[in-house]
Amino acid sequence: MKKSLMPLLLGGLGIGTTEFVMMGLLQDIAGNLHITIPEAGHLISAYALGVVVGAPLLVMMSVKHPPKKILLFLMLIFTVFNALSAFSPGPVTLLMARFFAGLPHGAFFGVGSVVASRLADKGKQAQAIAVMFSGLTIANLVMVPIGTWIGHHLLWRYTFGLVAVIGLITLLALELWLPALPANENADVKKELEVLKNPQAWLVIAITAVGTGGMFAWISYISPLMTDVSHFSQDSVSWIMVLAGLGMIVGNLVGGRLADRFQPVYTCACLLLCMALTLLSIHYFSGIQFISLFLTFLTGALSMMIAAPIQILMINTSGDSEMLGAALIQAAFNIGNSLGAFLGGLPIVMGYGFTYPVVVGACMAVVGVGFAIRLIRMQNPPVNMNASGRGLAA
C-alpha cells in the first residue's frame, strides 16, 4: 500500500468508529445523561443528518482549494466536534456536537475518493479507494468493539476522546504523507452543481440510497435476529458483529479489484442481486446456526464489496463535478441507512417476526438492481438499423 494513502485510511478509521460505535453506547449515554434510549437514538439521527447536509455544502464551499487543504480542514472539524462530544454537559449540547461531527463525513470520503483515484497506479483506482474504505471496515472489526467496551466499563466520554485522538493522528498523517495535489483551476460552484442536472448521477444516487439500504434493513435488527431466531445468547452478539466486520474487510478488498476489472455499473448490479439472494437466504435459513453465521459473514462482505465500485461509478458519471458527486454518494449511503432501518422495522411493528426486515431489505436491493439496469440502458442506448444496414443510436 502506498504511504500516501495511509492518511485516508486513518480518516476512514476515525469516521467509521464515531459513526458505528453509537449503536453500542446508547444505553450508557442514556443512563449517564438521564434520558430514554429513544432520545439517545436521536444522536444517531443527528450525525446522519450532519452527513447529508455537510457532504454537498462543504464540498461546494471548498471546491477551489487544493485537496490536501480541504482534507485537513475537514479532519479538523471532525476532531474538534468529537472532542466536544466527549465534554458535552448535557443531551442538547451532545446532539449539536454529533450533528457538527457528521458534517465532514461525506465530504472527506468524497474528496478522499478523488484524491485516492489520482494517487493510484493506472488501472488500480478502485483498489486505491478501497484502501480508504478499509478504515471503515477496520473500525467495525476492532475500534467499535473497543469503544463499546470502554463505554460499558469506564465512561462513554472516553470513547469520543479516543476518536478525537485518531483525528489528531490523521491530521498529522495528512500533513506529512499526503502529496500537495493541485487544485482544479476550472472548478466553481456552478460547475459542480451541474451534476444535479445529470439524470445518470441521480440514478447512481438512487442505486445507493435504495439498493444499499437493504443491507441496513438487515444490520439494524441483527441482534434480535440472532438471539430470537438463530438462538444465540445475548453475549454472543458482540463476536457475531466481529464476524460481520471481518466479512466487510474481505468484501472491501474484493470490491476494489472487481471495479478495476469490470465496468462498475455491471459490478454494482451483480452485487445488489447477490445481496438480495443472500438476504432472502437469511429469511429462510437463520434457524440453522452455522448457516446463519456463514450468511452473516457473506452479507457483511457484500455490504462493503459495493463501496468502491459505486464510488468509481459516481466519479465517472459526474464529469467535472467529481468531488461533489463522490460526496453525494456518502449522503446517499446515510439516506439508505435511515431508510433501511425505518422500512425494515415496519414488519416488526406489524407483528411479523425478526426475519422479515431482511425480506424488505431484499426488495430494496432488487429495486437497486432495477435502477442499475436503467443506468446501463442509458449508457448503452439501443441501436436501430437503417435501410443501408448502418446502426443509428436510438
Phi, psi and omega in degrees: 000137178293139179298331181294341179272347183300319178300327179290321176298316180296321176298317177297325179296313180294315181295317179296324180294310184292331180286312190267342181289339180301324181301324181275347184257358187305312183295322180294316180293316180300316180293318183290324182263002177060049175234166179282163178296318175301323177294320176295329178298337177297336178295325177293316180296322180297318178296314180299320177296321176299321178298313183295319180286315187287329184305302179285324186295310184289327177294316180294326180290333188245013191298332183271359183265157177299143183305323182297317179294323178298312182295322177297317179297316181295318181289332175295315176300314180302313183293315183299314186280338170287325174295319178294329175299321181294331184253009182298127183283340183206176184296327182292313179294325177293320177300316179294319180296321179293322177298311182289330176294332179280342184305313184281353186306298184293322180295322179298313180291327178294307178294319180299324178296318179294317179297314180299320180293329178284329181278345187286154171292157183301131179083003182234029182298315182294324178295324177294319177295323179297329177299316178298314181289344177296336174300321177298316183290322177294324177300315180294326184280322189244303191288323180295314175299322179294314180297322178294318178298317179299317180296322181287317191258341179242268179201136183300334180297327180296330179295315179290330173297320177297319178298320178298323177296318176300321177298318178296318178296321179296319177302316179295317180294320177299317182293321186273323193248340182275124179297152179276081179291145182290152174287157176280103185296334182271359184284142170206165185300318182299318180292321179298322182289350178300334180298332181287347177266358184267110181298330178293323177296321178294327176293320178296319177298319179294320176303318182288309186293321183266309184298309180285345174300336177299324178294322181289332174296331178280306190286337179295334184237027184291329182296306177293332177298315183286326183275318186272332184256310180277349175064037169274158178285161179299325180293340182280344185298325182299313181284338173292323176293327175296320177299317177297321178295322177296320176299322179297321178297312179297314182297321179298317180292318179294320181298321177298319179290322179297318183291331177282336184266326183238164177297131186303323183293321177292321178298315180297317181298315181294320181292322178293324176295317176297323177298315180300315180294322180292319179296321176295324177297323176299318180301319187270333190240010182293343178290346179259115193300312185292327175290321178300318179294317179298317181291330175296314177298315183294318180293321175300318179296314181295327182297327179261345179297334184273349187299305182293315179301318183286331176291316177297320179301317180291319178299316179294327183279334189279345180064235181284354180258036190296323181292314179294319179300314180295324178291323179297330177297322179293323174297320180295323177300320181286329171296318177299323177301309181292318183294316180296317180295320181291307183293323179295333180280344183299315179297329178292316178299326182280358175099007177277172184279178184282000174271352185279335173303326181287336174293317175300316179299320178297319178296319179296319178296321178295320176299321176299321176299319178299317177297320180295319178297319177299319179295320178300318180292326177291323180282337180230075183297147179297153182249127175265145179261126176277183186298330182277357179089007180270142182281136175236131178295137181286000000 
